[in-house]
Amino acid sequence: MLDIDDRERNWPALPYPEWRDTVVTLQLWMQIVGKVRLGLSPWLNHSWQVPLYVNARGLGTGPMHAGRRIFEIDFDFVEHRLILRTPDSAVCGFALEPMAVAAFYRRCMAALAAVGIDVTINTLPSEIANPIRFADDELHASYDAAAVNAFWRALVQIDRVFRQFRTGFLGKASPVHFFWGGFDLAVTRFSGRKAPLHPGGVPGLPDAVAREAYSHEVSSAGFWPGNEQHPQAAFFAYAYPTPQGFAQAKVEPAEAAWSTTLGEWLLPYDAVRSAADPDAALLRFLETTYRAAADLARWDRDLECNLGFPGRPRVV
């Protein structure tokens, strides 16, 4: 059982209505940085070249290459700075504070130009309703530093549990990615079989990207902080293609529910953070949704293995 201080530090409350404006602004800022990575990185299956990653201070791109040069960009959610690192110049960046998306865009691109990084990005936001080009967006300008830090602290724990869940699969499995398009942290397992052509039609996402992302059968799970259609933080799980009977599967914990609108299972973040053992509650959700998808779609169950532990080789 976590005490109150541990719970608030590691699984903090994330009431979406209290920081909704910051969520929207931050997603747009992250899209600018993510599109820098997109603009410079060769395409990797299922868009794996574009996400950000949870790190010890916030979220970052990891190493990127501009020609023969290497650099990286981090959102530091401890000191609240955007940080640009190259091997041949001083660390540069600027404070994360309330500012319009247009101002963030100008400052980010100026910082890249100042260290000789030449990149052009598509300035239209992705997967956003009624998008405004970054350079023209003076509407979204919120930054609640305390809420952003709480979001990152939750991501640290979720990333840790997702990484443990990933160890229980011998087949193809994604790293734990933070996708800036949907603003979600996700981990995905693959059956190894091709999937039917995705129909496309995802708002703000080219059909070619959606079809490449879902070229093969998947069982995927993730977390996002909420949006206007679903204004609460939640975990989600889905399969593509969705096997018959998936919506009626037995999924744990009891608070999990099938969303007909989204076509996926949802588990409120608050149900996990308030559980006696949040790690165990989240793992039950990940494992039961995966097993339901794998059973119903008749995946090769020899792809599974026991969860990994530090310093202990997998028994074969």
TIROVEX-920286 format. One record per residue (C-alpha): z, x, y; chain. Coordinates in steps of 0.1 Angstrom, whole numbers, padded with zeros to 4 digits. Layout:
# residues N
+-------+-------+-------+----+
!    pz !    px !    py ! ch !
+-------+-------+-------+----+
!     Z !     X !     Y !  A !
...
+-------+-------+-------+----+
***
This chain:
# residues 316
+-------+-------+-------+----+
!    pz !    px !    py ! ch !
+-------+-------+-------+----+
!  0000 !  0000 !  0000 !  A !
! -0010 !  0014 !  0034 !  A !
!  0016 !  0013 !  0061 !  A !
!  0006 ! -0003 !  0095 !  A !
! -0001 !  0031 !  0112 !  A !
! -0023 !  0043 !  0084 !  A !
! -0042 !  0010 !  0083 !  A !
! -0048 !  0010 !  0120 !  A !
! -0059 !  0046 !  0120 !  A !
! -0082 !  0045 !  0090 !  A !
! -0092 !  0009 !  0088 !  A !
! -0090 ! -0003 !  0124 !  A !
! -0097 ! -0038 !  0136 !  A !
! -0133 ! -0042 !  0147 !  A !
! -0134 ! -0076 !  0164 !  A !
! -0171 ! -0080 !  0173 !  A !
! -0167 ! -0104 !  0202 !  A !
! -0145 ! -0079 !  0220 !  A !
! -0171 ! -0051 !  0221 !  A !
! -0204 ! -0069 !  0215 !  A !
! -0220 ! -0055 !  0247 !  A !
! -0211 ! -0020 !  0236 !  A !
! -0226 ! -0026 !  0202 !  A !
! -0259 ! -0036 !  0217 !  A !
! -0259 ! -0007 !  0242 !  A !
! -0249 !  0019 !  0216 !  A !
! -0275 !  0007 !  0191 !  A !
! -0302 !  0012 !  0218 !  A !
! -0289 !  0047 !  0227 !  A !
! -0289 !  0057 !  0190 !  A !
! -0324 !  0044 !  0186 !  A !
! -0335 !  0069 !  0213 !  A !
! -0320 !  0098 !  0194 !  A !
! -0332 !  0084 !  0161 !  A !
! -0367 !  0082 !  0174 !  A !
! -0366 !  0118 !  0183 !  A !
! -0359 !  0126 !  0147 !  A !
! -0387 !  0101 !  0137 !  A !
! -0411 !  0118 !  0160 !  A !
! -0406 !  0153 !  0146 !  A !
! -0398 !  0148 !  0109 !  A !
! -0424 !  0145 !  0081 !  A !
! -0422 !  0111 !  0064 !  A !
! -0398 !  0110 !  0035 !  A !
! -0398 !  0082 !  0009 !  A !
! -0381 !  0050 !  0021 !  A !
! -0377 !  0063 !  0057 !  A !
! -0351 !  0088 !  0046 !  A !
! -0362 !  0112 !  0074 !  A !
! -0349 !  0090 !  0102 !  A !
! -0312 !  0081 !  0097 !  A !
! -0281 !  0095 !  0113 !  A !
! -0251 !  0107 !  0094 !  A !
! -0213 !  0103 !  0097 !  A !
! -0197 !  0136 !  0107 !  A !
! -0163 !  0150 !  0117 !  A !
! -0167 !  0138 !  0153 !  A !
! -0191 !  0109 !  0152 !  A !
! -0227 !  0104 !  0141 !  A !
! -0254 !  0130 !  0142 !  A !
! -0290 !  0137 !  0132 !  A !
! -0283 !  0168 !  0111 !  A !
! -0308 !  0197 !  0115 !  A !
! -0342 !  0188 !  0130 !  A !
! -0372 !  0211 !  0134 !  A !
! -0395 !  0213 !  0165 !  A !
! -0422 !  0236 !  0152 !  A !
! -0403 !  0267 !  0141 !  A !
! -0372 !  0259 !  0162 !  A !
! -0342 !  0241 !  0148 !  A !
! -0318 !  0218 !  0167 !  A !
! -0295 !  0189 !  0163 !  A !
! -0281 !  0160 !  0183 !  A !
! -0246 !  0145 !  0179 !  A !
! -0228 !  0115 !  0192 !  A !
! -0193 !  0128 !  0196 !  A !
! -0170 !  0098 !  0195 !  A !
! -0138 !  0118 !  0199 !  A !
! -0146 !  0134 !  0233 !  A !
! -0174 !  0109 !  0240 !  A !
! -0203 !  0132 !  0247 !  A !
! -0239 !  0134 !  0236 !  A !
! -0243 !  0170 !  0223 !  A !
! -0276 !  0189 !  0219 !  A !
! -0273 !  0222 !  0199 !  A !
! -0300 !  0249 !  0195 !  A !
! -0295 !  0285 !  0183 !  A !
! -0309 !  0301 !  0214 !  A !
! -0293 !  0282 !  0243 !  A !
! -0258 !  0270 !  0253 !  A !
! -0246 !  0237 !  0239 !  A !
! -0257 !  0210 !  0264 !  A !
! -0254 !  0173 !  0268 !  A !
! -0236 !  0147 !  0289 !  A !
! -0207 !  0123 !  0289 !  A !
! -0209 !  0090 !  0270 !  A !
! -0198 !  0064 !  0295 !  A !
! -0210 !  0031 !  0308 !  A !
! -0247 !  0037 !  0318 !  A !
! -0279 !  0017 !  0314 !  A !
! -0302 !  0024 !  0285 !  A !
! -0328 !  0036 !  0310 !  A !
! -0304 !  0062 !  0324 !  A !
! -0294 !  0074 !  0289 !  A !
! -0331 !  0077 !  0280 !  A !
! -0339 !  0098 !  0311 !  A !
! -0309 !  0121 !  0305 !  A !
! -0315 !  0125 !  0268 !  A !
! -0352 !  0134 !  0273 !  A !
! -0343 !  0157 !  0302 !  A !
! -0318 !  0176 !  0281 !  A !
! -0344 !  0181 !  0254 !  A !
! -0370 !  0193 !  0279 !  A !
! -0344 !  0217 !  0294 !  A !
! -0341 !  0236 !  0261 !  A !
! -0378 !  0235 !  0254 !  A !
! -0380 !  0207 !  0229 !  A !
! -0413 !  0188 !  0234 !  A !
! -0412 !  0154 !  0218 !  A !
! -0428 !  0120 !  0226 !  A !
! -0412 !  0088 !  0212 !  A !
! -0421 !  0052 !  0210 !  A !
! -0400 !  0037 !  0237 !  A !
! -0400 !  0001 !  0223 !  A !
! -0368 ! -0006 !  0204 !  A !
! -0370 ! -0014 !  0167 !  A !
! -0356 ! -0044 !  0149 !  A !
! -0344 ! -0059 !  0182 !  A !
! -0351 ! -0094 !  0194 !  A !
! -0368 ! -0095 !  0228 !  A !
! -0370 ! -0057 !  0232 !  A !
! -0371 ! -0040 !  0265 !  A !
! -0386 ! -0005 !  0267 !  A !
! -0360 !  0021 !  0270 !  A !
! -0372 !  0034 !  0304 !  A !
! -0370 ! -0002 !  0318 !  A !
! -0337 ! -0013 !  0303 !  A !
! -0312 ! -0017 !  0331 !  A !
! -0295 ! -0047 !  0314 !  A !
! -0276 ! -0030 !  0286 !  A !
! -0250 ! -0006 !  0301 !  A !
! -0216 ! -0010 !  0283 !  A !
! -0195 !  0016 !  0266 !  A !
! -0160 !  0009 !  0254 !  A !
! -0148 !  0043 !  0243 !  A !
! -0118 !  0030 !  0224 !  A !
! -0139 !  0005 !  0204 !  A !
! -0165 !  0031 !  0196 !  A !
! -0139 !  0055 !  0184 !  A !
! -0124 !  0028 !  0161 !  A !
! -0159 !  0020 !  0148 !  A !
! -0164 !  0057 !  0139 !  A !
! -0130 !  0059 !  0122 !  A !
! -0139 !  0029 !  0100 !  A !
! -0173 !  0046 !  0093 !  A !
! -0155 !  0077 !  0081 !  A !
! -0136 !  0057 !  0054 !  A !
! -0166 !  0036 !  0045 !  A !
! -0188 !  0067 !  0042 !  A !
! -0162 !  0083 !  0019 !  A !
! -0161 !  0052 ! -0005 !  A !
! -0199 !  0049 ! -0005 !  A !
! -0202 !  0085 ! -0014 !  A !
! -0178 !  0081 ! -0043 !  A !
! -0197 !  0050 ! -0055 !  A !
! -0230 !  0070 ! -0053 !  A !
! -0216 !  0095 ! -0079 !  A !
! -0216 !  0067 ! -0106 !  A !
! -0254 !  0067 ! -0110 !  A !
! -0277 !  0093 ! -0127 !  A !
! -0309 !  0078 ! -0114 !  A !
! -0324 !  0080 ! -0079 !  A !
! -0299 !  0072 ! -0053 !  A !
! -0301 !  0076 ! -0015 !  A !
! -0277 !  0096 !  0005 !  A !
! -0253 !  0075 !  0026 !  A !
! -0275 !  0068 !  0056 !  A !
! -0268 !  0053 !  0090 !  A !
! -0300 !  0034 !  0099 !  A !
! -0303 !  0030 !  0137 !  A !
! -0328 !  0002 !  0134 !  A !
! -0304 ! -0022 !  0117 !  A !
! -0273 ! -0004 !  0130 !  A !
! -0259 ! -0002 !  0094 !  A !
! -0245 !  0023 !  0070 !  A !
! -0261 !  0020 !  0036 !  A !
! -0264 !  0034 !  0001 !  A !
! -0292 !  0025 ! -0023 !  A !
! -0298 !  0028 ! -0060 !  A !
! -0333 !  0026 ! -0076 !  A !
! -0343 !  0013 ! -0110 !  A !
! -0373 !  0037 ! -0112 !  A !
! -0397 !  0007 ! -0115 !  A !
! -0422 ! -0003 ! -0088 !  A !
! -0415 ! -0035 ! -0069 !  A !
! -0438 ! -0063 ! -0058 !  A !
! -0455 ! -0056 ! -0025 !  A !
! -0430 ! -0065 !  0003 !  A !
! -0442 ! -0095 !  0024 !  A !
! -0434 ! -0078 !  0056 !  A !
! -0426 ! -0099 !  0086 !  A !
! -0393 ! -0082 !  0095 !  A !
! -0389 ! -0086 !  0133 !  A !
! -0395 ! -0053 !  0152 !  A !
! -0404 ! -0034 !  0120 !  A !
! -0441 ! -0026 !  0111 !  A !
! -0451 ! -0041 !  0078 !  A !
! -0462 ! -0007 !  0066 !  A !
! -0427 !  0006 !  0070 !  A !
! -0411 ! -0023 !  0052 !  A !
! -0435 ! -0021 !  0024 !  A !
! -0429 !  0017 !  0020 !  A !
! -0392 !  0012 !  0021 !  A !
! -0393 ! -0014 ! -0007 !  A !
! -0420 !  0001 ! -0028 !  A !
! -0396 !  0003 ! -0058 !  A !
! -0368 ! -0019 ! -0071 !  A !
! -0335 ! -0014 ! -0054 !  A !
! -0299 ! -0024 ! -0054 !  A !
! -0285 ! -0017 ! -0019 !  A !
! -0252 ! -0021 ! -0002 !  A !
! -0240 ! -0014 !  0033 !  A !
! -0219 ! -0022 !  0063 !  A !
! -0226 ! -0033 !  0098 !  A !
! -0204 ! -0042 !  0128 !  A !
! -0218 ! -0077 !  0133 !  A !
! -0244 ! -0092 !  0156 !  A !
! -0250 ! -0125 !  0175 !  A !
! -0261 ! -0143 !  0144 !  A !
! -0231 ! -0131 !  0123 !  A !
! -0204 ! -0121 !  0148 !  A !
! -0180 ! -0102 !  0125 !  A !
! -0181 ! -0069 !  0108 !  A !
! -0191 ! -0072 !  0072 !  A !
! -0202 ! -0054 !  0041 !  A !
! -0235 ! -0066 !  0025 !  A !
! -0253 ! -0062 ! -0008 !  A !
! -0288 ! -0072 ! -0019 !  A !
! -0314 ! -0065 ! -0044 !  A !
! -0352 ! -0063 ! -0040 !  A !
! -0368 ! -0081 ! -0056 !  A !
! -0339 ! -0106 ! -0058 !  A !
! -0334 ! -0114 ! -0095 !  A !
! -0330 ! -0150 ! -0105 !  A !
! -0294 ! -0160 ! -0106 !  A !
! -0282 ! -0133 ! -0083 !  A !
! -0268 ! -0158 ! -0058 !  A !
! -0246 ! -0173 ! -0085 !  A !
! -0233 ! -0140 ! -0099 !  A !
! -0196 ! -0133 ! -0102 !  A !
! -0188 ! -0109 ! -0074 !  A !
! -0154 ! -0096 ! -0063 !  A !
! -0133 ! -0096 ! -0043 !  A !
! -0129 ! -0134 ! -0040 !  A !
! -0137 ! -0133 ! -0002 !  A !
! -0173 ! -0123 ! -0010 !  A !
! -0198 ! -0150 ! -0004 !  A !
! -0236 ! -0154 ! -0008 !  A !
! -0255 ! -0159 !  0025 !  A !
! -0285 ! -0182 !  0020 !  A !
! -0297 ! -0173 !  0055 !  A !
! -0297 ! -0135 !  0049 !  A !
! -0304 ! -0136 !  0011 !  A !
! -0275 ! -0112 !  0004 !  A !
! -0238 ! -0110 ! -0005 !  A !
! -0214 ! -0106 !  0024 !  A !
! -0178 ! -0094 !  0023 !  A !
! -0158 ! -0096 !  0056 !  A !
! -0146 ! -0062 !  0068 !  A !
! -0113 ! -0078 !  0075 !  A !
! -0109 ! -0087 !  0038 !  A !
! -0112 ! -0050 !  0029 !  A !
! -0090 ! -0036 !  0057 !  A !
! -0062 ! -0061 !  0050 !  A !
! -0063 ! -0055 !  0012 !  A !
! -0034 ! -0037 ! -0004 !  A !
! -0059 ! -0010 ! -0016 !  A !
! -0090 ! -0011 !  0007 !  A !
! -0108 !  0016 ! -0013 !  A !
! -0104 ! -0004 ! -0045 !  A !
! -0115 ! -0037 ! -0029 !  A !
! -0146 ! -0021 ! -0015 !  A !
! -0155 ! -0004 ! -0048 !  A !
! -0151 ! -0038 ! -0066 !  A !
! -0177 ! -0053 ! -0042 !  A !
! -0201 ! -0024 ! -0046 !  A !
! -0197 ! -0023 ! -0084 !  A !
! -0199 ! -0060 ! -0091 !  A !
! -0229 ! -0066 ! -0069 !  A !
! -0247 ! -0037 ! -0084 !  A !
! -0239 ! -0048 ! -0120 !  A !
! -0251 ! -0083 ! -0113 !  A !
! -0284 ! -0070 ! -0099 !  A !
! -0288 ! -0045 ! -0128 !  A !
! -0279 ! -0071 ! -0155 !  A !
! -0302 ! -0098 ! -0142 !  A !
! -0331 ! -0075 ! -0135 !  A !
! -0326 ! -0056 ! -0168 !  A !
! -0322 ! -0021 ! -0154 !  A !
! -0319 !  0008 ! -0177 !  A !
! -0281 !  0010 ! -0180 !  A !
! -0282 !  0046 ! -0193 !  A !
! -0287 !  0055 ! -0156 !  A !
! -0250 !  0049 ! -0150 !  A !
! -0221 !  0073 ! -0154 !  A !
! -0184 !  0075 ! -0145 !  A !
! -0175 !  0080 ! -0109 !  A !
! -0171 !  0117 ! -0099 !  A !
! -0140 !  0135 ! -0090 !  A !
! -0135 !  0168 ! -0071 !  A !
! -0137 !  0199 ! -0092 !  A !
! -0143 !  0180 ! -0125 !  A !
! -0178 !  0184 ! -0141 !  A !
! -0194 !  0152 ! -0154 !  A !
! -0188 !  0149 ! -0192 !  A !
! -0221 !  0149 ! -0211 !  A !
+-------+-------+-------+----+
***
